[in-house]
Amino acid sequence: MRRSSTFLLLLLAGCGGAGGYSKPGADESAASRAYRECRELTDTVVKTQADIDQDIRATRGADAQRMQFVRTESDRSREQTRDRAAGMMSRCMEAQGFSKAR
């Protein structure tokens, strides 16, 4: 649980403001509002996946012989969840006409 919560907090910590997205004619507050809406949507999906991963780890955690496998799978799952969240954020912002600042 603690690792999942820490992961989500770190993910959210990097999400201040408009996350580097811009749109011609949109001011910072409009970009921030769109970013916040996309982040809320993404957070809901990511939290659901993180909760599932946590449940899986909890049921496998007692198996000492498989501990390295569980750790490897947990790391892989966190990376996939992070990548999925980043992709969702990007697609959500692009759907609203924003693009990532270069």
Wavefront OBJ file of the C-alpha trace (Angstrom):
o trace
v 0.000 0.000 0.000
v 2.723 2.399 1.004
v 4.622 1.952 -2.269
v 1.482 2.491 -4.353
v 0.622 5.620 -2.390
v 4.171 6.922 -2.726
v 4.110 6.243 -6.473
v 0.849 8.129 -6.901
v 2.101 11.060 -4.833
v 5.300 11.269 -6.889
v 3.270 11.109 -10.074
v 1.044 13.921 -8.858
v 3.942 16.024 -7.573
v 5.165 16.500 -11.115
v 1.743 17.603 -12.265
v 1.578 21.194 -11.133
v 0.320 23.980 -13.391
v -0.317 23.042 -16.981
v 2.437 20.440 -17.132
v 4.204 22.196 -19.980
v 1.188 22.156 -22.318
v 0.116 25.152 -24.341
v -2.556 26.094 -26.840
v -2.696 29.152 -29.054
v -5.127 31.628 -27.538
v -5.367 29.817 -24.195
v -4.078 31.537 -21.087
v -2.285 29.794 -18.212
v -5.480 29.393 -16.203
v -7.271 27.641 -19.096
v -4.280 25.352 -19.587
v -4.112 24.620 -15.861
v -7.835 23.869 -15.745
v -7.620 21.471 -18.699
v -4.554 19.829 -17.215
v -6.281 19.390 -13.851
v -9.305 17.789 -15.531
v -7.093 15.392 -17.487
v -5.069 14.587 -14.375
v -8.220 13.770 -12.408
v -9.355 11.406 -15.134
v -5.925 9.790 -15.350
v -5.607 9.527 -11.561
v -8.868 7.589 -11.377
v -7.642 4.996 -13.863
v -4.133 4.833 -12.394
v -5.455 4.432 -8.856
v -7.656 1.546 -9.930
v -4.673 -0.217 -11.531
v -2.420 0.555 -8.546
v -5.035 -0.912 -6.190
v -5.217 -4.093 -8.280
v -1.417 -4.355 -8.319
v -1.339 -3.866 -4.560
v -3.842 -6.675 -4.044
v -1.780 -8.983 -6.241
v 1.409 -8.158 -4.317
v -0.345 -8.730 -1.010
v -1.410 -12.231 -1.993
v 2.027 -13.132 -3.349
v 4.111 -11.360 -0.730
v 4.138 -14.255 1.726
v 5.788 -16.603 -0.766
v 9.473 -16.146 0.083
v 10.680 -18.363 -2.762
v 9.021 -16.123 -5.321
v 9.975 -12.838 -3.690
v 12.372 -11.756 -6.463
v 9.750 -12.582 -9.077
v 7.143 -10.564 -7.180
v 9.541 -7.616 -6.888
v 10.351 -7.752 -10.595
v 6.683 -7.960 -11.531
v 5.853 -5.081 -9.165
v 8.519 -2.897 -10.748
v 7.310 -3.778 -14.236
v 3.723 -3.073 -13.267
v 4.612 0.341 -11.803
v 6.490 1.257 -14.972
v 3.569 0.199 -17.149
v 1.131 2.149 -14.991
v 3.348 5.252 -15.135
v 3.682 4.967 -18.912
v -0.057 4.419 -19.296
v -0.797 7.494 -17.173
v 1.616 9.638 -19.189
v 0.018 8.485 -22.441
v -3.475 9.144 -21.132
v -2.507 12.652 -20.016
v -0.989 13.410 -23.376
v -4.003 12.129 -25.339
v -6.438 13.964 -23.067
v -4.611 17.278 -23.436
v -4.231 16.832 -27.193
v -7.960 16.093 -27.477
v -8.531 19.531 -25.937
v -6.234 21.191 -28.468
v -3.116 21.502 -26.297
v 0.360 20.407 -27.251
v 3.446 19.762 -25.166
v 5.814 22.738 -25.154
v 9.184 21.900 -26.663
l 1 2 3 4 5 6 7 8 9 10 11 12 13 14 15 16 17 18 19 20 21 22 23 24 25 26 27 28 29 30 31 32 33 34 35 36 37 38 39 40 41 42 43 44 45 46 47 48 49 50 51 52 53 54 55 56 57 58 59 60 61 62 63 64 65 66 67 68 69 70 71 72 73 74 75 76 77 78 79 80 81 82 83 84 85 86 87 88 89 90 91 92 93 94 95 96 97 98 99 100 101 102
